Structure formats: structure tokens, C-alpha cells
């Protein structure tokens, strides 16, 4: 069983009522978990800027969030992805099971490959998105933002398949940036140059193996590495030693979040609310409403949400659209309201930044159709900017633009460039 919290023992008193009250108030003693890389991360954490990622203590930044971003774009950045939820799914029916619950055709995913996918409830609303790794014909790893074990186990009834969470057992690192291939090569991972984008392979490491995939969340040249938790520190040290002359730096989530926005990638429960977290019915989203309609493979057999998705398309029930925006000026419009003709509220910005790479003020926003779909003119965002200790309301023009906001050739170059 996955242990999510650790509590400081609470002393008992003679009075049961007092004891119960102390127990109820002891929640502030709950500690966030450390990942297998925590000793190395704690040693580098100069800012002490932490947040809660699925019960783990994870850094917003480690030393300087601006320079950490530029480490992604000009060097090699190392980011701990161990808190990402990971499921081992294996057995004779593993392929059929995953084909039944996810949107994409899993039969097309060959061993040694990875694809980005999503899964829905029976009403066609998105439960989550994530990456599916096919490690062998009958063995997969599914990675996601949220936890879905009860739903996966319920869905597995009738299938000869094993579903187990392995979040704590498997440590993960994202190595991203132009010099990351050279770091892996110098670290002795022979043959890593043969990995094309969305390919994976096993490599020897510390008496065992490391799974390396050419994947990432930055839109840059990048890899993700997975090892058993007990091999985590040796992997970290191996990469940091090899990358010393290549400018390798450990980073926090703020820098990664900026890079993913430039790449036009979305985050569950940030850019859309997942079906299990939504409280209000109008917050639910179908794949077509968050830019994931391309995943829906209608040529395969039945999958969760198929009938509802087809009905919504046929009857034009799709009420929202997720778009990229370019906004005038250079003040980020995060969480700004989007208006049509400055008067009618039509949507909300979920992520925004001034992009150093694109040299544009960019954003991702959810808009009510037909705005952002067929009506794309005369859109405005309402920004509140702090000017000399007073907020000033700014109405700035916005236009719908294609995502990704930047496209780097090195992300898909084969073989990867030796920077």
C-alpha cells in the first residue's frame, strides 16, 4: 500500500475528549514525503521554496527560477519526476485492457515505444492525460498526474491483467535541454544516440538497468530516466558528474512550467479540471474541448466514453475550446478574464508568460464556443498590473495563435545534436 503521510505520535491523556481533540488537531504534524533523490535535492535547495506534489515535498525552485529556465533552453536541466504517479500494467490482456480504457489505439504502440494519451469516464469527460510506455509485448507503464488505482482496478474486471501502483518503487528524472544527449553519452549510456523521439530502451546501470525514453515536458531535446528507488542516488551522481562540463543544473517546477507553456503543453487541474476533481458540471471537459480530440481513434473497438464523444460531436454539444493566445504588451495575463469586444466575458486564461524564446506574450485559455473557434476577432484580456503599490486595470488585445508557441528542431533531430 502506498503510504502518503507520516504523523508525529500524539501523546494520550486520561481524558478521552482531550485526547480526541489533540488527535484531530495533529494534522500540522503530517510530513510530506521525500523522493529517492531528496538528499541531493535538499543539498542544492538554496531558495527553500517547496510545494506539495502528490504528497511529496517538491521544489518550485532550487537556486534561481529564471536561470533554471535558461538551463533548460541552453544547457541541461535535471528535474525529479519521481512523484509522478506510475502504474505497472502487465499480463496477457494488458494491451486489450489499455485499449479499452484509453483513447488511442494501443495495438499500434510497439514495444520500445511511448505515446501521449488520455482516458475518460463513461460520459466522455477527461479523467486525466499521461504517457504510456510499452516495455514489452505484455508489460506497460502508465504515468499520470492524478491517482487512478481504484478506477483502473474496477475497469480491469474480466481482463487477465495485473495493475499495481509503483510510484514509490520507481524513481524518475527528466533530463532536458540541448546538451542532455551529450551528458548521457558521456555518462556511458552507449547507444542512447539511437533513441528517436518517443522511443525507449534499457541500459545497464549500477548492477541493474535504467529505462531511458526520449520524452519530456519542455518541447526541447530531452529524455526521461527510470530506475528502482534504491539505484536513484547513483543515477543522480552519474549524470551530475558526466554533465559538469556541459552545464548540467538541477531545477524546480517553475522553470519546467515555463518551458511546457512555450511548448503549448497542458497540465491536468491547471489548464482543465479532471472529471474526478470537478465539483461543478460546467467544469467538465471532453477531449475535443481541451485540444485532445486528435487522440480519439474511432477505428478501434469500444473504449470508455466513445458513445458520449460521438454524440457530442454529432449534436454539437462541445461548448468549449482550449486555445493559444498572443497578447499585446509584455505583462503576463495569468488567470485573466477573456472578453469579446471588451464587454462579453467569454473565457479564462489558465497559464501565461512573456516567452524569452518566442519573444511574445503568450497564454493558454479556455474559451466558450464559438469564441476562439469561429469567432476569433476582437478578443481582449483584462490584466491587473501592480504600478507603484496600486493595481492598474489594463485591457490588452489578444489573438488566437497556433500551439506550440515555439518549435525547436533539436527536439526531433535524429541523431540528436552534440552541443
N, C-alpha and C positions, 0 to 999 in steps of 0.2 A: 504494500500500500504506500502511496506517495505521501510523505509527511510534509505538511505545509507550514506548520508553526511549531515553535518551541516556547514553552511557557516557564517562567520562573516559578518554582514551588511556592505555594501560598500557605502560610502558617495557619493552622486551625486553632480556633478559640473554643472556650467552653460553651459559649452562646451560639447555637446553630444559626440564628438570624444574622449575627455579626459575621460569622464565617461565610455565609452565603453572599453577603453584601461585599465582602473583601474579594471573594472569588469572582463576582460579577464585575468588579472594578479593576481586575487584574489584566485587562486586555492590553494595557500600555506596556506590559512586560513582554508581550509577544515579539519575537525577533524575526527579522527577515532572514531567509536562508542565504548562505553563501554558495557560489558556484564552485566547481573544482578548480577554477582559476583564481579564486578570491585572494589567496596570499599574494599573487603577483599584482593583481589589480589594486589591492589595498596599499601596496608599497609605492604605487605610482599616483595615487589619488591625492593630488595637491589641493584640489578645489573642495573635496568632501561634499560633492553635490550628488546626492543619491535619490533614486526613486524606486517604487515598488513594481517589479516586473514579474507577474505571476507568482508572488510570494518571495521572490529573490531580491536581494539588495544589488541594484544595478546603477551604474553611473550615468548621470546626464552628461557630465564632462569629467575629465581626469586632470587636465592641466590648463587648457585654453580652448574653448569651444570653437573659436574662429580658426585657430591654427590646426585644430583637429580636423576641421572640414577640409582645409587645404592639404592636409596629409593624404586624404582620400584622392584628391584630384592631382597631386603632383608627386606623391611618394608611395608608401604602402601603409595602410591603416589596418590595425588588428582590433576586432570587436568581438566581445564574448557573446555568443548566441546560445549559450547553454540553457537559459531559462525558456527558450522556445519549446513549446510542447511537442513531444516526439512520440509517435506510436510505431511499434513493430507489428506488422500485419503479415502473417505468413500462413501457408497451408495450401492444399490442393485447390481450394476455391478462392484464394486471395485475389486473383485477377478478376474473377466474376463478381466478388463482393464489392471491390472498389469500383468496378464499372457500374454497379448498381447504385452506389451512394454518391458518386461524384459526377460532375458534368461532362468531362472529357472522356474520350474513348481510351480506356486503359489498355485494350488489346493492341493499340498502336504504340504503346510505350514499351520499348525493347529493354532487356536487361542492360544495365550500364547507362541508362538514360534518366533524365529528370524532366518533369513538366510542372508548370504552374496550373493549378486547378482550383475549384471551389465546390461547395456542396450546399444543398438546400433542404428545407423541410418539405413536407408534403404539399404545402401551399405555394411552393416555388420561391420562398423567401430565403435569402442567403444566410446560412448559418456561420460560414467562415470561408476564407480562402487560404491557400497554403501551397506547399511544394510536395510532390510525390516522387520519391526515389525508388526506382526498381533495381534492387540489389542483386536479384537472381530471378529465375522464372517464377518462383513461388514465394519470394520474400520481398517485402516493401517496407519503406519508412515514410510515414506521413507526418509532415511538420506543419504546425498551425499556430495562430496567435492565442486562441482560446482552448479550453479543455473540453473534450467531447467524448470521454470514455463511456459513460452510460449510454449515450445515443449510439455510438459505434457498436457496443455490445448488443443492444436491442436490435440494431439493424442486421447483426450477424446471425440471427436465428435462422436456421435452415442451411447455413453455409458451413462447410468443413474448413474453418479458419480460426486462427489464434490472433487475438487482439490484445496487446499489452502496452501500457504506457512505459516508456523508457527514458523519460525526461531526466531523472536523476542519474541514471546509469550511463548516459552518453553525454560527453562534453563536446561542445561545438565552438568553432571560431570562424569568423568571416575575415578573410584577408583580401582587401580591396585596394585598387589603385594601380597606376601604370607600372610600378616596379615589382608588383606582387609575384608575377611569374618568375622573375629573376631571383626573388627571395626563395621560392620553393625549389628552384633548380639548385641554387647554392646550398640549400639545406639538405640536399641529397635525395630529393624525390625524383629519381630517374624515370624519364618517360612522361613526366607531367606535361611536357610540351605537346603531347599527342591528344590531350583533352580538348575537344571542341566545346563550344558553349552548350550547356545543358547535358554534358556527358559526365560520367563519374567513373572512378576506378579505385582499387585498393592498392596501398603502398605499404612497404614494411616500415614499422616504427616501434622502437623500444621493445623488441621482442614480440611484438604483435603486429597489428595492421591499423592503418588510418584510412578512412574513406575520404577521398577528395573529389569534390564536384566543381565544375566550372559554372558557378552560380553566384548570385549576390543580390543585394538590395540597393545598389548605388548607381546603376547604369554605366558602370565603369568596368574595366578589366578586373575580374575578381574570382575568388574561389571560396568554398566553404569546406571546412575540415572537421571530421567527426572521429573521436576516439573514445574508448572506455574511460570512465571518470578517473580511474587510477593512473592513466597514462597522460592526463591533462597537463600537468606541470612540465613534464619532459617535452611535450609538444610545444608549449609556450616558449620554453628556453631554447629549443632547437630553432624556432622561427626567429626569435629576437636576436640570437647570435648570428644567424645567417643574414639577417636583414640590417645589421648595424650600419653597413656601408651603403645601403640602399634607402636609408631614411625611414625605416620602419618605426611606427609610433602606435601606441595603444590609444583608443579613442572611446568616447561615450556616445550616448544615443542622440544627443542634439546634433552633432556633426553628421551622423548617419541619416537622420531625419531630413536634413537639408539636401543631402545628396539624393535621397529617394524622391523628394519632391521635384528636383530638376529632371529626374528620370521619369516623372509622371506616374509613379507607382503609388498605390493606395494602401492604407492601413485600416484594418478592422477596428471598429469602435473609435475611430478618429475621423475617417472620411465617410464611413457609413456605419450604421448600427446593426449589429448582428441580430438574427431573429430571436435568439435566446436572451438577449440583453434588452431588447426593445420593450418598453412599457406601453407606449402609445402606438396604436395601429398604424398611424400615418408615418411612423419612422421606419417601418419595414421596407426592404428593398429587394427587388428581383434582380437577377444578373444583368439584364439589359439596362437597368436603371443606374448601375454603377460601373458601366464600361466593361462588363464581363460577359456580354452576350456572345462574343466570339467563341467562348468555351463550350457553349451548348451544342452538343453533337447529336442531331436528330436522326442520324443514320444508324446509330447503335440502338440496342434494346432499351427497355424501360429503365428509367432512373428517377431518383427522388425529385419530385417537383415537375416532371415532364409535362403532365397534362395541364397543370396550372400555368406554366410558362407558355405553352402553345395557345391556351385560351386567352391569356393576357395579350399576346401578340395579335391574335385574330380579332379580338374585340377592342383592341387599342386601349387596354386598361393600364398601360405603362405611363405613370404620371410624372416621373422624374427622370433627369438625365444628369450624369456627372461629367463636367467639362473642365478643360483647362482655360484659364483666363490670363490675358496680358493686361496689366493695369497701368495707367499713366502715372508718372512720378516714380519715386523710389522708396516710398513708405509702405512696408508690408501691410497687407489687408487681412491678416489672420482674424477669423471669426467675424468678418464684416458682413453686413446685410447687403444683398444684391438687389438693385431696383431696376425697373424698366421705366424710362423717361423720368427718372428721379422721383416718381410718385408711387408706383406699384411695387410692393415687395414681392420678389419672385424667387429668392433663394438665399443660400448662406455659404460663405467661404469656410472651408474646413482646414486648409493649410495654405500658407503664403510666405513668400520671402522675396528679397531682392537677390537675384541669382548672379553670383560673380562670374559664372561660366557663360550664361546666356546674355548677360548684361541687360536683363529685363526684370521688371517687377511681375512676378508670376504667382499663380494661385490655382488651387483646385476648388471647385464649388459644385454644390448640388442645387440644381435649378428645377422649378416646376415646368413641365412641358406646357406649351410649345417653346417657352423661353430657353435659349441655349440649344434648341433642336432646329426648329424652322425660323423662329424669331430670334435673331442674334444681333440686331442693331439697337442702338440707344440704350445700352446697359451701363449701369453705374454702380459703384460700391461706396458705402458710407464708412469712412475711416475716422477714428478719433486719435489724433496725434497730440502728444504732450509737448506744449510750447511754453517754456518759462513757467513751469508749475501750474499750467492750466491746459485742460484738454480743448482742442480746437477741432470742430467737425469739418471734415474735408469730403467733398463729393468728387470722385475721380472716375473718368471714363474707363470702361472695361470692354474688351473684345474677346470673343471665343477663339481660341487657337488650338492647334493640334498638340497632342502629347506624343512622345516625350518633349520636354522643352529644350533639351539638349540631346544630341546623338553622337556618341564617341565611337569612331571606327575601331579603336583598340579593344572595345568590349567584345567584338566578334571576330577580330583578326585571328587567322589560323595559318601558321603557328603564331602564338602571341609575340608581340614585340619585346625585345630585350632592352628595356630602358635602363 
